[in-house]
Amino acid sequence: MDSGVAEARLMIDEVENFGETAYEVSHYAMYDADGNVIGDGRYIVIWKRTDAGWKLHRDIGN
């Protein structure tokens, strides 16, 4: 937030489940105080189902 980010939005584009594993394809945008986009990108998250619920297993973004 010290770099001028006033808001960040994470938006999910696609989710698919394969039993105990799922993947999420998403994108994000960061905004300054005036509402201008100052950064954006995409990311993928791999989820694993555990006894405690779904847990993030891996993620990668660009």
C-alpha positions as CSV (number, residue, x, y, z in Angstrom):
1,M,0.0,0.0,0.0
2,D,3.0,2.3,0.5
3,S,3.5,2.2,-3.3
4,G,0.2,3.9,-4.0
5,V,-2.2,0.9,-4.2
6,A,-5.5,1.9,-2.7
7,E,-7.5,-1.1,-3.8
8,A,-6.8,-4.6,-5.2
9,R,-9.4,-6.8,-6.9
10,L,-9.1,-10.5,-7.5
11,M,-11.4,-11.9,-10.2
12,I,-11.9,-15.6,-10.8
13,D,-12.3,-16.6,-14.5
14,E,-12.5,-20.4,-14.3
15,V,-12.5,-23.2,-11.8
16,E,-12.3,-26.9,-12.4
17,N,-12.4,-29.7,-9.9
18,F,-10.7,-33.1,-10.3
19,G,-11.7,-34.9,-7.1
20,E,-9.1,-34.0,-4.4
21,T,-7.5,-31.3,-6.6
22,A,-8.9,-28.2,-8.3
23,Y,-7.4,-25.3,-10.3
24,E,-8.4,-21.7,-10.5
25,V,-7.5,-19.3,-13.4
26,S,-7.9,-15.7,-12.3
27,H,-6.8,-12.2,-12.9
28,Y,-6.2,-9.2,-10.7
29,A,-6.1,-5.4,-10.9
30,M,-4.6,-2.8,-8.5
31,Y,-6.0,0.7,-8.4
32,D,-4.7,4.1,-7.0
33,A,-6.8,6.4,-4.9
34,D,-8.2,8.0,-8.1
35,G,-9.5,4.7,-9.4
36,N,-6.8,4.3,-12.1
37,V,-5.4,0.9,-12.8
38,I,-1.7,0.9,-11.8
39,G,-1.1,-2.9,-12.2
40,D,-2.8,-6.0,-13.4
41,G,-2.0,-9.6,-14.3
42,R,-3.2,-13.2,-14.3
43,Y,-2.6,-16.1,-11.9
44,I,-3.3,-19.8,-11.5
45,V,-3.9,-21.5,-8.2
46,I,-3.9,-25.3,-7.5
47,W,-6.0,-26.3,-4.5
48,K,-5.9,-29.6,-2.6
49,R,-8.8,-30.9,-0.5
50,T,-7.7,-31.9,3.1
51,D,-9.5,-33.0,6.2
52,A,-9.6,-29.3,7.2
53,G,-11.1,-28.2,3.8
54,W,-9.6,-26.8,0.6
55,K,-6.1,-25.5,1.0
56,L,-3.9,-23.6,-1.4
57,H,-1.3,-26.0,-2.7
58,R,0.6,-23.9,-5.4
59,D,0.2,-20.6,-7.2
60,I,1.9,-18.7,-9.9
61,G,1.3,-15.3,-11.4
62,N,2.5,-12.9,-13.9
